[in-house]
Amino acid sequence: MFSRRTDWKLAPNSFAQAQQEFLRSGRELLDLTVSNPTRVGLNFQGAAIRDALASPEVLDYDPQPHGLQKARTAVAGYYGEQKLLPEVLPESLLLTTGTSEGYAYIFRLLCNYEDEILVPKPSYPLFEFLADLQDVRLIPYPLIYDHGWQADFSSLQRIAGPRTRAIVLVHPNNPTGSYISPRERALLNDFCHDRDLALVVDEVFLDYAHDGRPRASFAANQPVLTFTLSGLSKLSCLPQMKASWLVTSGPADKVDAARARLEVIADTYLSMNTPVQAAFPVLLEQRKNMQPLVLDRIKRNLGVLDSELGKQEACERLELEGGWYGILRAPAVQSDDDLAVEILRTTSVLLHPGHFYDISGEGYLVLSLITPEEDFRKGVGRVLTRLNRPDGGFET
């Protein structure tokens, strides 16, 4: 009765089972994985957001495949404020209901049945399901950690084949927090140009550089056909609005052909609702209020984490440049699933095992740096105390 593309293993794994059991127990939980910005105690400008959604424009239906001009002009203005970027025109933009929909459009645009997309590993566990639903094959290329993360170009050379259609970049990556360096950008452009591949660049965390130094967007990348994805979920901390966009750039002939086809795809769905489009300028402007709050939370939590790590020897955190996740490396004496379950049961602290993000090896834990500060401080303290016990922190 059901399609092969949805034949997923839906039974909960050991970590999910342990989490469900813990929640049923009623014990207090310190959740160091919380990444929903609407639920971490940030101060939103609620009145301005509600007023924007109450505009008379929300009562009119004006279906535009690329999205309303007003909303696209606001996004073009966002890019216009970035000094490192050439002009991005509203005509190059297409609004989508979330970046997942943007990926789906791009995969449909570029790929026939079982064509291949190269995706980074580690990365956020979303691509597999999107690819299955679009009948696309994912081929992972590794990010190597050596005093920071970088793409393994020798692996890209090996795995790119005749059915490869595009390379996905996450800039900065989630959860590694690593940006694409200028050198990597040049190499990737050359690589894609030589093989006639597209770049698909996810920039939802672009504005969250920890050192305060802006990183250049790919939104005006010219050497190859490039699709740049972003949205209000992270930039303005408004995931509930389901408001995102993709920018098409590159050689003029390929951009024109891609935009014409994307228009038909978007016209088929017409999925972004009018109220959010009408409110887009105000919602996007909220980033100027929210991003300093988020960056301050990240800075404070990283300070706590580094201070606690400096008092012990068993664990370390991997370097990161941006985003709001961090990776801990603990003694690899058991699987990271078992490690996360052990920590949950003995300390009442929830961390994600590294395999959730396809991190190679064992002993890796991922935590959210926008966790409320008191919960973060208490949770990190409990976890590191446990992991530094004489028995290695694990039950014997």
Residue pairs with C-beta under 8 A, 6 or more apart in sequence:
5 132
5 133
5 135
6 132
6 133
8 129
8 132
12 20
13 337
14 337
14 338
14 341
15 337
15 340
15 341
15 353
18 341
18 344
18 345
19 344
19 350
22 29
22 344
22 345
22 348
22 350
23 29
27 348
28 348
29 348
29 349
29 350
30 347
30 348
30 349
30 350
30 375
30 378
30 379
30 382
31 350
31 371
31 375
32 349
32 350
32 351
32 367
32 368
32 371
32 375
32 376
32 379
32 380
32 383
33 350
33 351
33 352
33 366
33 367
33 368
34 40
34 368
34 370
34 371
34 372
35 324
35 325
35 368
35 370
36 239
37 234
37 237
37 238
37 239
37 290
37 294
37 370
38 44
38 237
38 238
38 239
38 240
40 297
40 370
40 371
40 372
41 372
42 237
42 290
42 293
42 294
42 297
42 370
43 289
43 293
44 237
44 286
44 289
44 290
45 286
45 289
48 282
48 286
49 238
49 279
49 282
49 283
49 286
51 282
52 278
52 279
52 281
52 282
52 283
53 275
53 276
53 278
53 279
55 275
55 278
55 279
57 274
57 278
58 274
58 275
58 278
58 279
60 274
61 274
62 68
62 274
63 267
63 270
65 94
65 263
65 264
65 266
65 267
65 270
66 72
66 91
66 93
66 94
66 95
66 263
66 266
67 93
67 94
67 95
67 245
67 272
67 277
68 95
68 274
68 277
68 278
68 280
69 90
70 277
70 278
70 280
70 281
71 95
71 277
71 278
71 280
71 281
72 90
72 91
72 93
72 95
72 245
73 90
73 281
74 280
74 281
74 284
74 285
75 88
75 90
75 93
75 95
75 245
75 280
75 284
76 87
76 88
76 89
76 90
76 93
78 235
78 284
78 287
79 85
79 87
79 88
79 217
79 219
79 220
79 247
80 87
80 88
82 214
82 216
82 217
83 214
84 214
84 215
84 216
84 217
85 216
85 217
85 219
85 220
86 220
87 220
88 219
88 220
88 247
88 249
91 259
92 247
92 248
92 249
92 255
92 259
93 245
93 246
93 247
94 102
94 105
94 245
94 246
94 248
94 259
94 262
94 263
94 266
95 243
95 244
95 245
95 272
95 277
96 102
96 105
96 231
96 244
96 245
96 246
96 266
96 271
96 272
97 242
97 243
97 244
97 271
97 272
97 273
98 231
98 233
98 242
98 243
98 244
99 202
99 204
99 229
99 230
99 231
99 233
99 244
100 126
100 130
101 244
101 269
101 271
102 227
102 229
102 244
102 245
102 246
103 127
103 130
103 200
103 229
104 130
104 133
104 134
105 246
105 262
105 265
105 266
106 166
106 198
106 200
106 227
106 246
107 117
107 130
107 131
107 134
107 136
108 134
108 265
109 258
109 261
109 262
109 265
110 117
110 165
110 166
110 198
111 117
111 134
111 135
111 136
111 165
113 135
114 135
114 136
114 137
114 163
115 136
115 137
115 163
115 164
115 165
116 136
116 137
116 138
116 139
116 161
116 163
116 164
116 165
117 127
117 131
117 136
117 137
117 138
117 139
117 164
117 165
117 166
117 167
117 168
117 200
118 138
118 139
118 140
118 141
118 156
118 159
118 160
118 164
118 166
118 167
118 168
119 127
119 138
119 139
119 140
119 141
119 168
120 140
120 141
120 142
120 143
120 151
120 168
120 169
120 170
120 173
121 140
121 141
121 142
121 143
121 358
121 360
122 143
122 173
122 175
122 176
122 354
122 357
122 358
122 359
122 360
123 143
123 170
123 173
123 174
123 357
123 358
124 170
124 174
124 175
124 357
125 356
125 357
125 358
127 138
127 168
128 138
130 136
131 137
131 138
137 163
139 159
139 164
140 358
141 151
141 152
141 155
141 156
141 159
141 167
142 151
142 152
142 155
142 360
143 149
143 150
143 151
143 152
143 173
143 176
143 178
144 150
144 151
144 152
145 176
145 318
147 319
148 178
148 319
148 321
149 173
149 176
149 178
149 319
150 178
150 181
150 184
151 180
151 184
151 188
153 187
153 191
156 167
156 191
160 191
160 195
160 197
164 195
164 197
165 197
165 198
166 197
166 198
166 199
166 200
167 188
167 191
167 192
167 197
167 198
167 199
167 200
168 200
168 201
168 202
169 180
169 188
169 199
169 200
169 201
169 202
169 218
170 201
170 202
171 179
171 180
171 201
171 202
171 203
171 206
171 215
171 218
172 178
172 179
172 205
172 206
172 208
172 209
172 215
172 320
172 321
172 322
172 323
173 179
173 323
174 204
174 205
174 323
174 325
174 357
175 323
175 325
175 326
175 327
175 357
175 366
176 318
176 320
176 327
177 210
177 319
177 320
177 321
177 322
177 323
177 325
177 326
178 320
178 321
178 322
179 209
179 215
179 321
179 322
180 188
180 201
180 218
182 216
185 216
185 218
185 221
188 199
189 199
189 221
189 223
189 224
190 223
191 197
192 198
192 199
192 223
192 224
193 223
193 224
197 224
198 224
198 225
198 226
198 227
198 250
199 218
199 221
199 224
199 225
199 226
199 227
200 226
200 227
200 229
201 218
201 221
201 226
201 227
201 228
201 229
202 229
202 230
203 217
203 218
203 219
203 228
203 229
203 230
204 229
204 230
204 231
204 233
204 234
204 235
205 234
205 322
205 323
205 324
206 215
206 217
206 230
206 235
206 322
207 214
207 235
207 287
207 291
208 234
208 291
208 294
208 295
208 298
208 322
208 323
208 324
209 215
209 321
209 322
210 295
210 298
210 299
210 302
210 320
210 321
210 322
211 321
212 295
215 322
217 228
218 226
218 228
218 249
219 228
219 247
219 249
220 247
220 249
221 228
221 249
221 250
222 249
222 250
222 251
223 250
223 251
224 250
224 251
225 248
225 249
225 250
225 251
225 254
225 255
225 258
226 247
226 248
226 249
226 250
227 246
227 247
227 248
227 258
228 246
228 247
228 249
229 244
229 245
229 246
230 244
230 245
231 243
231 244
231 245
232 238
232 239
232 241
232 243
232 244
232 283
232 284
232 286
232 287
233 239
233 241
233 242
233 243
233 244
235 284
235 287
235 291
236 283
236 284
236 285
236 286
236 287
236 290
237 286
237 287
237 290
237 291
237 294
238 283
238 286
241 276
241 279
241 283
242 272
242 276
243 272
243 276
243 277
243 280
243 283
246 262
248 255
248 258
248 259
248 262
249 255
276 283
294 324
294 370
297 369
297 370
297 373
298 324
298 369
298 370
300 373
301 369
301 370
301 371
301 373
301 376
302 326
302 369
304 373
304 376
304 377
304 380
305 317
305 326
305 369
305 376
305 380
306 317
308 380
308 381
308 384
309 315
309 316
309 317
309 384
311 384
312 384
312 387
312 388
313 388
314 330
314 331
314 384
314 387
314 388
314 392
314 393
315 328
315 329
315 330
315 331
315 384
315 387
315 388
316 328
316 329
317 326
317 327
317 328
317 329
318 326
318 327
318 328
318 329
320 326
320 327
324 368
324 369
324 370
325 366
325 367
325 368
325 369
326 366
326 367
326 368
326 369
327 354
327 359
327 364
327 365
327 366
328 351
328 364
328 365
328 366
328 367
329 363
329 364
330 339
330 363
330 364
330 365
330 387
330 393
331 363
331 387
331 392
331 393
332 361
332 362
332 363
333 363
333 392
333 394
334 342
334 362
334 394
335 353
335 355
335 362
336 353
336 354
336 355
336 359
336 362
336 363
336 364
336 365
337 353
337 355
339 353
339 362
339 363
339 365
339 394
340 350
340 351
340 352
340 353
340 365
342 393
342 394
342 395
343 349
343 351
343 365
343 383
343 386
343 387
344 350
344 351
346 386
346 395
347 379
347 382
347 383
347 385
347 386
348 382
349 379
349 382
349 383
351 365
351 366
351 367
351 383
352 365
352 366
352 367
353 364
353 365
353 366
354 361
354 362
354 363
354 364
354 365
354 366
355 364
356 366
357 366
359 366
365 383
367 380
369 376
371 379
386 393
387 393
